[in-house]
Amino acid sequence: MSITKPSLPKGTRDFSPQEMVKRNYIFDTIKAVFKKYGYAEIQTPSMENLQTLTGKYGDEGDKLIFKILNSGEFLNDPKKKSFDFAQDENSNKLVSLISEKALRYDLTVPFARYVVMHQSEISFPFKRFQVQPVWRADRPQKGRYREFYQCDADVVGSPSLINEAEFILIYHEALKNLGLKDFDIKINNRKILSGIAEIIGKPALIVDMTVAIDKLDKIGFDGVTKELLERGFSNTDIEKLEPVIMLKGSNTEKLESLKTVLASSEIGLKGIVEIETVFDYVSKLTTENSQLKAAIELDITLARGLNYYTGCIFEVKTNEVAMGSIGGGGRYDDLTGMFGLKDLTGVGISFGADRIYDVLEELNLFPASAAQGTKVLISNFDEAAEMYALPIIQELRAANISAELYPAAAKLKKQMSYADAKNIPYVILIGGDEMNSGLLTLKDMESGDQQKLDIAAIIAKLK
C-alpha cells in the first residue's frame, strides 16, 4: 500500500486545542450578547439544494459556489449518457446533470429559505443568530479562506428602527466584552445615497457613485474624482458631490448639512429621518454611555453592497490595529421574496470572527482562561500514588475544576514537561509523605512556589 502524504485542501485550516479555546471564547462572548437581546440560535445544513443558492449572489458569486457531485455512476443514467460533450459547450447544463447540491455560500440565503419553510411555526418578528462555517471557491490568500465562519444575527418581520439601534448596542457591548477599547461603528442609509444621486441628476448611476466614494479612505478625493469621471460623471457633478462626500463635524452637524443639501429629495430626507430616529433610540437606550456615543459615526461614503440593502447600513472598524472591517450589515426589504414570501423586511449584522481573532491576538487581549485547558495535573510516580490520586481527581472534577492524572508512572521531569507543553498552571505532587500526612504539594508552574495543603484548601484556591 502506498503512503499518502498528508495535506489540506487549499484555503482550509486545522485549529489546534489552544486556537479552539480562543475561537470559542470569541463565539461564546458574542452569543451571550445576542441572547441577552432576545436572539435565539438556529443551524442550517452545510449543504443546500444547488437551485436554492444559484442566482442569489450574482454571476461572480455563482462561480464561487462549491458544487457537490451526485453519488452513483454518472454514465449509468440515460439522461446523462445523452449529453453530447462535443456539441454542447454550456458547462452549466452539465453541472445541473451531475450536481444537485452545494455547500452553503453564506448564512443569509439559507436563513431566508429557513424562514419561508418554517413560517407557520415562527412568531414574527423572528430574531435569530447563527454561527457556522461557509464555503467559497475563492482564490486563497492571506486572510481569505475557502472555509470560514460567519457570525450573524438578523430580525425579520419588523420595520422598527429599534432593531437598528439595538444592533449598535450589540456591536458595542460584544466588542467591549472582548476587550476592544477604540473602534468606530459607522452608519449610513441607502436612502441618503439615493437622494445624493438624485440631486445631482444621476439616479441611474447610484451604484457607480457609491462604488467610487466608498474608496475615499483608500484613494483620497483625487482618486475618487478620477474614478467618477471614468464612470460618466461630469466636473459639475463632482463639484456638487464634494461638500457632501467631505462632510465634517459631529453627527448632528453632518445631518443638519445634509438636510440643506437634500432639501429637494424626498427619499434623501426620509433617510435622514431614519438615521435621526436610530440615534434617538440609542440615546434613550444608553442614558450615560459617552464611550458608545463617541464610537457611532455617520459616514456618508459607506456603501456596503448597495444592491442588497435598502435602509440603514453598518460597518465596524477597530482603530487599535491596521485591519479592514470587523463587522457589518444593514436593512433589506425583501429577503424572502426570492422564495415566494414577499415584503418581509429585515435587518441583520455580522461579526468578522476571524479578523477579531487576529486583532485580539495582536493586542494580547485573550484572557489567560482562554488559553488554558486543564487547570491542574496530578503527578503519577507509582501504583500506590495512582490509586491514592483517583478519589482526589474525582473531588476536583466534582468542584468543576478541570483536572487530569498523568496516565502512567514516569519521572518527574517528564511530567513537568507535559504540564509546561499544555500550559497547565498547577501540578499536585503525591509521594509517600503526602499520602501519610494527607497534605498534598501544590506547585504553581509560573512562579515555582510550592505549598502543602489538604484537598479542601486546594479546591478553594483553584476555584
C-alpha positions in Angstrom: 0.0 0.0 0.0 1.4 3.4 -1.0 1.8 6.1 1.7 -0.2 9.3 1.1 1.5 12.5 2.1 -1.0 14.3 4.5 -2.2 17.6 3.2 -5.1 20.0 3.5 -7.3 21.4 0.6 -6.1 24.9 -0.2 -7.9 27.6 1.7 -8.7 25.4 4.7 -7.1 25.2 8.2 -6.8 22.9 11.2 -7.4 24.5 14.6 -5.3 23.4 17.5 -6.7 23.0 21.0 -5.4 26.4 22.1 -6.8 28.0 19.0 -10.2 26.4 19.6 -10.3 27.6 23.2 -9.7 31.2 21.9 -12.2 30.9 19.0 -14.9 29.6 21.3 -14.1 32.4 23.7 -15.0 34.9 20.9 -18.1 32.9 19.8 -19.3 32.5 23.4 -18.8 36.2 24.2 -20.8 37.3 21.1 -23.5 34.6 21.6 -24.1 35.7 25.2 -24.8 39.3 23.9 -27.1 38.0 21.2 -29.1 36.0 23.7 -29.3 39.0 26.1 -31.1 40.9 23.3 -33.6 38.1 22.6 -31.9 36.4 19.7 -32.3 32.6 19.5 -29.8 30.2 17.8 -30.6 28.2 14.7 -28.5 26.0 12.5 -29.0 25.1 8.8 -27.3 22.2 6.9 -23.8 22.5 5.5 -25.3 21.7 2.1 -28.3 23.2 0.3 -30.0 22.3 -2.9 -28.0 24.0 -5.7 -31.1 25.8 -7.0 -31.5 27.4 -3.5 -28.2 29.1 -3.9 -27.8 29.7 -7.6 -28.8 33.2 -8.8 -28.7 34.8 -5.4 -25.2 36.2 -5.4 -24.8 37.5 -8.9 -22.7 35.9 -11.7 -19.4 36.2 -9.9 -20.9 34.8 -6.7 -22.4 31.8 -8.5 -18.9 30.9 -9.8 -17.7 30.7 -6.2 -20.3 28.1 -5.1 -18.8 24.7 -4.2 -20.9 22.2 -6.0 -21.3 18.6 -4.7 -21.1 15.8 -7.2 -24.1 13.4 -7.1 -23.3 10.0 -5.8 -23.7 7.0 -8.2 -22.2 6.2 -11.6 -22.5 9.1 -13.9 -22.8 7.1 -17.2 -25.5 4.7 -15.9 -28.1 7.4 -16.1 -29.7 7.6 -19.6 -30.2 11.4 -19.3 -26.5 11.9 -18.6 -25.5 9.4 -21.3 -27.3 11.6 -23.8 -25.2 14.7 -23.0 -23.1 15.5 -26.1 -19.7 16.8 -24.9 -18.7 17.7 -28.4 -21.8 19.6 -29.3 -22.9 21.2 -26.0 -20.3 23.6 -24.6 -22.6 25.0 -21.9 -20.9 23.8 -18.7 -24.0 24.9 -16.7 -26.1 22.2 -18.4 -23.6 19.6 -17.4 -23.4 20.9 -13.8 -27.2 20.5 -13.5 -27.0 16.9 -14.6 -24.2 15.8 -12.2 -24.7 18.1 -9.2 -28.0 18.9 -7.3 -26.5 20.1 -4.1 -23.8 22.6 -3.0 -22.0 23.8 0.2 -23.6 26.9 1.6 -22.0 30.2 0.4 -23.3 32.3 3.3 -25.8 32.2 6.1 -28.2 34.7 4.7 -29.8 32.8 1.8 -30.2 29.6 3.9 -31.8 31.8 6.6 -34.3 33.1 4.0 -35.0 29.6 2.9 -35.5 28.5 6.6 -37.9 31.4 7.3 -40.1 30.5 4.3 -40.1 26.8 5.1 -40.9 27.3 8.8 -43.2 30.4 8.5 -46.2 28.6 10.0 -44.3 27.8 13.3 -42.3 31.1 13.5 -43.5 34.0 15.6 -42.8 37.3 13.9 -40.7 39.3 14.3 -38.3 36.5 14.3 -34.9 37.1 15.9 -32.2 34.5 15.1 -28.4 34.2 15.3 -26.2 31.7 13.6 -22.5 30.8 14.0 -21.5 28.3 11.3 -18.9 27.7 8.6 -19.5 28.7 5.0 -17.5 27.8 1.8 -16.4 29.8 -1.2 -14.4 28.6 -4.2 -12.3 31.8 -4.0 -8.6 32.1 -4.6 -6.9 31.6 -1.2 -4.7 34.4 0.0 -3.7 36.0 3.3 -6.8 36.5 5.4 -9.1 34.9 2.8 -10.1 31.3 3.1 -12.3 28.8 1.3 -13.8 27.6 4.5 -14.5 30.2 7.2 -17.1 31.0 9.9 -19.8 33.6 9.8 -21.4 35.0 12.9 -24.8 36.6 12.0 -27.8 38.0 13.8 -31.0 39.0 11.9 -34.5 40.1 12.8 -37.2 39.6 10.1 -40.8 40.8 10.1 -40.2 44.1 11.9 -39.8 47.6 10.2 -39.0 49.2 13.6 -35.8 51.1 13.8 -35.4 50.0 17.4 -33.8 46.9 15.8 -31.1 49.1 14.2 -30.4 50.9 17.4 -30.1 47.6 19.3 -27.6 46.3 16.8 -25.4 49.3 17.5 -25.7 48.4 21.2 -24.9 44.7 20.5 -21.8 45.6 18.5 -20.6 48.0 21.3 -21.3 45.5 24.1 -19.8 42.5 22.4 -16.6 44.2 21.3 -16.2 45.9 24.7 -16.6 42.5 26.4 -13.9 41.1 24.1 -11.5 43.9 25.4 -11.5 46.3 22.5 -11.5 49.9 23.5 -11.2 52.1 20.4 -13.5 51.2 17.5 -15.9 53.0 15.2 -19.5 51.9 14.5 -20.1 53.6 11.1 -23.7 54.1 10.0 -25.2 55.4 6.8 -28.5 55.0 4.9 -29.2 53.8 1.4 -32.0 56.4 1.0 -29.5 59.2 1.7 -27.2 57.8 -1.0 -30.2 57.6 -3.4 -31.0 61.2 -2.5 -27.5 62.4 -3.3 -27.6 60.6 -6.7 -31.0 62.2 -7.3 -30.0 65.9 -6.6 -27.0 65.7 -9.0 -29.4 64.3 -11.6 -27.7 60.9 -11.9 -30.1 58.5 -10.1 -29.3 55.7 -12.7 -25.6 55.9 -11.7 -26.1 55.4 -8.0 -24.1 52.2 -7.9 -21.2 53.8 -9.9 -21.3 56.8 -7.5 -21.2 54.7 -4.3 -18.6 52.2 -5.5 -16.3 55.2 -6.1 -17.0 57.2 -2.9 -16.7 54.0 -0.8 -13.0 54.1 -1.7 -12.4 57.6 -0.2 -10.3 56.4 2.7 -8.1 54.3 0.4 -7.6 56.5 -2.6 -8.4 60.0 -1.4 -10.7 62.6 -3.0 -8.4 62.9 -6.1 -8.7 59.2 -6.7 -12.5 59.3 -6.2 -12.7 62.2 -8.7 -10.8 60.3 -11.3 -13.0 57.2 -10.9 -16.2 59.3 -11.0 -15.1 60.9 -14.3 -14.4 57.5 -15.7 -17.8 56.3 -14.6 -19.7 59.0 -16.5 -19.9 61.9 -14.0 -19.1 65.5 -15.0 -16.9 68.1 -13.2 -20.1 69.9 -12.3 -21.5 66.7 -10.7 -18.3 66.3 -8.7 -18.4 70.0 -7.5 -21.9 69.2 -6.1 -20.7 65.9 -4.6 -17.5 67.3 -2.9 -19.2 69.1 0.1 -21.3 66.0 0.7 -18.5 63.4 0.5 -16.2 65.5 2.6 -18.7 66.3 5.3 -17.0 67.2 8.6 -18.2 67.8 12.2 -20.4 65.9 14.7 -23.1 63.6 13.6 -25.7 66.3 14.4 -23.8 68.8 12.3 -23.5 66.4 9.4 -27.2 65.7 9.5 -28.0 69.5 9.5 -25.8 70.0 6.5 -27.5 67.1 4.7 -30.9 68.5 5.3 -29.9 71.6 3.4 -28.2 69.7 0.6 -31.1 67.2 0.2 -33.9 69.6 0.7 -35.4 68.8 -2.7 -35.1 65.0 -2.4 -37.9 63.2 -0.7 -36.1 59.9 -0.4 -32.9 61.6 0.9 -34.9 63.4 3.6 -36.5 60.1 4.6 -33.1 58.6 5.0 -32.1 61.4 7.3 -35.2 60.9 9.5 -34.4 57.2 9.8 -30.8 58.0 10.9 -32.1 60.6 13.4 -34.6 58.1 14.8 -31.9 55.4 15.3 -29.7 58.0 17.1 -32.6 59.0 19.3 -33.3 55.3 20.2 -29.6 54.7 21.0 -29.6 57.8 23.2 -32.7 56.6 25.2 -31.3 53.1 25.5 -28.0 54.3 26.9 -28.5 57.1 29.3 -24.9 57.7 30.4 -22.6 56.0 27.9 -20.2 58.5 26.4 -17.9 55.8 25.0 -20.7 54.3 22.9 -21.9 57.7 21.7 -18.3 58.6 20.7 -18.0 55.3 18.8 -21.0 56.0 16.5 -20.1 57.8 13.3 -22.3 58.9 10.4 -20.2 58.1 7.3 -21.8 59.2 4.0 -19.2 57.3 2.0 -20.2 54.0 3.5 -21.9 51.8 0.8 -21.7 48.1 1.7 -23.3 46.1 -1.2 -25.7 48.7 -2.2 -27.9 46.5 -4.4 -28.8 44.4 -1.4 -29.5 47.0 1.3 -32.5 49.3 1.3 -32.2 51.3 4.6 -29.6 51.7 7.3 -26.1 50.2 6.7 -23.4 49.5 9.3 -19.7 48.8 9.3 -17.4 48.4 12.3 -13.6 49.1 12.3 -11.1 48.9 15.0 -8.6 51.8 15.5 -6.2 49.8 17.6 -4.8 47.5 14.8 -4.5 48.0 11.0 -7.3 45.8 9.8 -10.3 46.0 7.5 -13.9 46.0 8.8 -14.6 43.6 11.7 -18.4 43.7 11.2 -21.1 45.0 9.0 -24.8 44.7 8.0 -27.9 46.6 7.2 -31.6 46.7 6.4 -33.1 44.8 3.5 -36.8 44.9 2.4 -37.4 41.6 0.6 -35.0 38.9 1.9 -37.5 36.0 1.5 -39.0 37.3 -1.8 -36.6 35.0 -3.7 -38.5 32.0 -2.2 -42.0 33.4 -2.7 -42.7 35.1 0.6 -43.0 38.8 -0.4 -42.5 42.0 1.5 -40.9 40.6 4.7 -38.5 43.3 5.8 -35.5 42.5 7.9 -32.2 43.9 9.3 -29.0 42.0 10.2 -25.4 42.2 11.2 -22.4 40.0 11.1 -19.2 39.8 13.2 -15.9 39.0 11.4 -14.8 36.4 13.8 -11.5 35.5 12.0 -10.4 39.2 11.9 -11.5 39.7 15.5 -9.3 36.7 16.5 -6.3 38.4 14.7 -7.0 41.7 16.5 -7.2 40.1 19.9 -4.1 38.1 19.3 -2.1 41.2 18.2 -3.3 43.2 21.2 -2.8 40.3 23.6 -6.4 40.6 24.8 -7.2 36.9 25.2 -7.6 36.3 28.9 -5.4 33.6 30.5 -8.5 31.4 30.9 -9.0 31.5 27.1 -5.6 29.9 26.6 -6.0 27.3 29.3 -7.5 23.9 29.2 -6.5 21.7 32.1 -6.2 23.7 35.4 -4.3 21.1 37.4 -2.2 18.0 36.7 -1.8 15.2 39.4 1.6 13.5 39.3 1.9 9.8 39.0 5.0 8.2 40.5 3.9 4.6 41.1 0.8 2.4 41.5 0.2 3.4 45.1 0.3 7.1 44.3 -2.0 6.5 41.3 -4.6 4.7 43.4 -4.4 7.5 46.1 -4.9 10.1 43.3 -8.1 8.6 41.9 -10.6 9.9 44.5 -8.7 13.2 44.6 -9.2 13.8 40.9 -12.9 13.0 41.3 -13.2 15.6 44.0 -11.6 18.2 41.8 -13.8 17.5 38.9 -16.9 17.4 41.1 -15.9 21.0 42.0 -15.8 21.9 38.3 -12.0 22.1 38.2 -10.5 20.8 35.0 -8.0 18.1 36.2 -6.1 15.2 34.8 -3.9 12.5 36.2 -0.7 11.7 34.4 -1.6 8.4 32.8 1.4 6.3 33.8 4.2 6.3 36.3 7.1 8.4 35.0 10.0 10.6 36.1 9.1 14.0 37.5 10.9 15.9 34.7 8.8 14.2 32.0 5.6 15.0 33.9 6.6 18.6 34.4 7.5 18.9 30.7 4.0 17.6 29.9 2.4 20.3 32.1 4.5 23.0 30.5 3.7 21.9 27.0 -0.1 22.1 27.8 0.2 25.4 29.8 -1.2 23.7 32.9 -0.8 26.3 35.7 -0.8 23.9 38.7 0.6 20.4 39.5 -0.3 18.3 42.6 2.7 16.2 43.6 1.8 13.0 45.5 4.6 11.0 47.1 4.9 8.9 50.3 4.9 12.0 52.6 1.8 13.3 51.0 -0.1 10.0 51.3 0.9 9.7 55.0 0.0 13.2 56.0 -3.0 13.9 53.7 -1.3 17.3 52.9 -0.6 17.4 49.1 2.1 19.5 47.5 0.6 22.1 45.1 3.1 23.6 42.7 2.5 26.9 40.9 4.1 26.3 37.5 4.6 30.0 36.7 6.2 31.1 40.0 7.6 27.7 41.0 6.2 28.2 44.6 5.0 25.1 46.4 2.5 24.7 49.3 1.4 21.8 51.4 -2.4 21.9 51.5 -5.3 19.5 52.1 -7.7 18.8 49.2 -10.3 21.2 50.5 -7.8 24.1 50.6 -6.6 23.2 47.1 -10.1 23.3 45.7 -10.8 26.6 47.4 -7.5 28.1 45.9 -8.1 26.8 42.4 -11.7 27.9 42.3 
